[in-house]
Amino acid sequence: MTLKMYQVDAFTESPFHGNPAGVCVLEQPMADDLMKSIAAEMNLSETAFLIQEGTEYRLRWFTPRVEVDLCGHATLASAHILWERGFLNQDSMAVFQTRSGQLTAVKQKNWIVMDFPALSPIEYDVPEALSDIIKSDIIYFGKSNFDWIVEVADEDFVKRLQPDFSQIQRLPARGLIITSRSRQYDFISRFFAPAVGVNEDPVTGSAHSVLTPYWAEKLGKTEMSAYQASERGGLLRLSHHGTRVGIGGQAVTMMEINFIGEGE
């Protein structure tokens, strides 16, 4: 069995920035165990597997450890490959059926804009365990469907934070989002998810399903710019539309990989 894989840097226009994702467009269904093994071999924060169903695509995402319910950067990378490699016409919408329902993406010049669910967080009291991780003034603490979210007052603290991943892993959630207002953008953030095998994700689209409604309400804006301040970094254009959010980014194909495995 030989498969063609693609590695794409998402949420960037420049190689070696943004968030790398693996993309595999399948011609026939693949066993879950094999998808998990391929994702582990790719060893990227997520690898996406697509198979065409009529005019739409079934889309699944795997970390090196588990299948996840929602992933933004691998969806962006998948849409980018569908257009770049001729699976879809340039003016066609990419429609994905996923564990989080239908997601879509459209091209707007050299940007890709995805339609994702808005996952507004619910506020909680700050637990003592979090105070041990975030040694800064906490403005807000809450939880979305998947992740904890923390707003702090100090943008520089967000940028320089070096947390204890074992402490984060003990929090009962997929991951931890830390965010603040920004001097250059509407806000910045970082995302840590050691519980699913990703200590720090470089740029996280699904986290912005939470951050977009949160900051839209706080700033009184429906259009925003954001930067995920990881070492690789990534720029996002965001819009809030009630129960949905628009998450925009760019992408660069870095390589094609011929994956050779057992079987026919």
Buried (B, 14 or more C-beta within 10 A) or exposed (E): EEBEBBBBBBBBBEEEBBBBBBBBBBEEEBEEEBBBEBBBBBEBBBBBBBBBEEEBBBBBBBBBEEBBEBBBBBBBBBBBBBBBBEBBEEEEBBBBBBEBEEBBBBBEEEBBBBBBBBBBBEEEEEEEEBEEBBEBEBEBBBBBBBBBBBBBEEBEBBBEBEBEBEBBBEBEBBBBBBBBBBEEBBBBBBBBBBBBBBEBBBBBBBBBBBBBBBBBEBEEEBEBBBBBBBEBBBBBBBBBEEEBBBBBBBBBBBEEBEBEEEEE
